[in-house]
Amino acid sequence: MTMKKQERQAYLIGVDLPQQAPRVYAVVAETAQEALTRVESLAEEGASISLAGGMAADTVRRLKLKPGEPRLV
């Protein structure tokens, strides 16, 4: 029996900072936790990071998102 490779999905990650407008990043990753970790590495100290949703595959293709690269949307 072979294990099927887990498919990547696009996750929307919200970043809130005091005194600043909220930001949303799109990240293509295998898990939501991986996407959160990618954005967390970019966020400023004191930022609140949360999963905000997902993104359709056709939108991912149109934006030409690459796996593991957070993009501000």
Secondary structure, DSSP 4 states (H G I P E B T S, - for coil): --PPPPPPEEEEEEEE-TTS--EEEEEEESSHHHHHHHHHTTSPTT-EEEEEEEE-HHHHHHHT--BT--EE-
